[in-house]
């Protein structure tokens, strides 16, 4: 496979991910408002994330090994299309199976995309004589430049189709809405609020049909234009793996579970769970309790567009800024932005006559979200540089648990209670993150702030042995020596390091 063909595959994958998540993201942000009856929207969303979390532990490696990277991605897209179709006839019997299938497909799609990019980057770098880490950073930078804009386009589509304010209906006064909505939105409150009326069947199927069409286009592109990983490239990735499926499952599970014995990981669990909760609070609670309840479901998409743009821009700039600040100041900034967002919601008195605040306030959260999403991944890479697979399996698992928790109690608690729980997780998570930072800095030797060609790694348990590894890519921004817990130096792999 030539360099041009490799790069073509990267762009094609970026394209069909872009199309697929325009559709999925647009519908996912409407679940709490679109399927209000018995909390079906949020409960089935929780089921979907639970399916994704559990599937991350089992399915991806097996699917890639026995089906192949290309076809795993293509087949996974079918699960998303199935879920979109179920939204057109949303009853428990359709939404629960569709959510389970979509969660399973999400686990395989995302993991396989990452593996495909890693393989392509390695061989592209070899052909071009470049650093594979720099090429990997380039490929993922291109990917997320595409991906971060999906929420904007998905919101434009949903807002355009749902932009049909009910006629001949008496609209509640702002005083009435204040009693039903915002922090006062509780189970069974606001039953007379016409803003929460579901769209007509025709409008709903128009929306679902457009999204399905986009999803089908993504599937066709993946089948026709993506090249399979060459057999010898794929074989090289699994040459040390057992061919026995049972052993593969056991090994994958054991690696993930045993990784939880590390104190650092245990301390990171609350903030990791929080990153899932804060996303779900914005997409489910803010859209329903504030936007949909005060302004109507037809305004959700429009209100999310500015915050989606902020999220996309912050994601693109965050990595560059982090080079100069390090990770911990970025986390402190994200903490301040999220705290400002949550405190604002507590003291804010929404009014239908001041619609601009509904657009601006979530920008605080999406600015922080861009940092949490990107830099938490970097943090796990720093702290567990020789156990990437187990570390990121845990990261994805606990982040999904945050989504599940927020969705699970959504139909049973008032929005004020949910917000205070969210603030509690933020405070606890940040406190433990500070402990991780302090412990890490005590275990690392101070070094020059400029980039180094190499660094020495010292194991606590084998202090007489040393090993040298290459300091990370030019995009990383961290220089220093890392102390690993209980890992023989001979087991170290080449890693990317960031400045905490």
TAWOMO-V279517 format. One record per helix or strand of 2 or more residues. SS is the DSSP state (a for helix, b for strand). FROM is the first residue (numbers start at 1). LEN is the number of residues. If there is no record, write none. Layout:
[[SS | FROM | LEN] [SS | FROM | LEN]]
This chain:
[[a | 3 | 26] [a | 31 | 4] [a | 37 | 31] [a | 69 | 20] [a | 92 | 37] [a | 132 | 16] [a | 150 | 13] [a | 174 | 7] [a | 182 | 3] [a | 194 | 3] [a | 201 | 25] [a | 231 | 7] [a | 245 | 17] [a | 263 | 33] [a | 297 | 29] [a | 327 | 21] [a | 356 | 28] [a | 388 | 21] [a | 415 | 29] [b | 454 | 6] [b | 466 | 5] [b | 483 | 2] [a | 489 | 3]]
